[in-house]
């Protein structure tokens, strides 16, 4: 698809010429007859590639009608592509190795390299990369070089079940080199269809002249019969993942039952939280002041219902414990080697020990508070704040005196003063 470049794009100019300037027909030195200009993105910035086209200067030579392009052009960028090899490999690596989405690749190209490419173009580049990767995997020469030092190979087969109603993808892998040999979609996993794949694996092993020392798969009937028919005498081992999963089934069932029993004992978290939150609320009585009445001269000083700092901190600790226990009870993580029930029991034991440490610390603190020094400090503190107590008592008397009802004359005078001030 055509790529539209902005007019203010700053290109780096690269020039390429042919490696051999001699005419392949007559041997004369070729001349530059034309130039081909290409623009594409690289990870280092936009590039303008100038390819010098050559042909034989002798009009009677067959090389005169044919132009020769630079041989290194294909190593820099593929034909009719707006990106170079470095960008194409970068896209393919993020897609196949890191499993990035097209949107992630598009955003990262713009954020890191300022390369604006549409999602459709990225999808096309990914498809080309996968085709080249598959062709490289199927290259017989590359396989021969990779398995040149291997004396015995281990093969495995497994099916990747997609959504219901779709074809199942069966994959044959070689485990010593950790390489996928081939894959094929099958509509039905019959014994004949699966045996055809096993026979294909046998043909490829014979082409490499390597002995198959072991087969690994699950205990599907088609796998067992097919491997026994095509590879008689070759050991067939059950897959460790399937084996451990089947062995762990009774353990996980017992662990699930233990979780249910522990959840029955750990109850009432919501009631505890509601009680603490209710105690934290401070009830402030509403004071209604009429327009015709004067507010009191002084406020009455008395006991307040605001919680002490000690009570407030204790409430926060209780709420934190409730949140921690709720997270422990709802945790379903863990595998067969460390099941979630065991994780829950260990975490609840840690919470229990933490609460016990706090209780022991609280008891020790109360004993220290009964020491003679603490009583002396409290007596000194109360003596220091005696004037404040007397002042509050005087203010209370003043406020009680101000509540005396006004006589009609005093009320008229006060209304007159208020009207003159307005």
Secondary structure, 3 states (H helix, E strand, C coil): CCCCCCCCCCCEEEEECCCCCECCCCCCECEEEEEEEEEEEECCEEEEEEEEEEECCCCCCHHHCCCECCHHHHHCCCCCCCECHHHHHHHHHHHHCCCCCHHHHHHHHHHHHCCCCCHHHHHHHHHHHHHHHHHHHCCHHHHHHHCCCCCEEEEEEEEECCCCCCCEEEEEEECCCCEEEEEEEECCCCHHHHHHHHHHHHHHHHHHCCEEEEEEECCCHHHHHHHHHHCCCCEEEECHHHHHHHHHHHHHHHHHHHHHHHHHHCCCHHHHHHHHHHHHCCCCCCCCCCCCCCCCCCCCCCCCCCCCHHHHHHHHHHHHHHHHHHHHHCCCCCCHHHCHHHHHHHHHHHHHHHHHHHHHHHHHHHHHHCCHHHHHHHHHHHHHCHHHHHHHHHHHHHHHHCCCCCCHHHHHHHHHHHHHHC
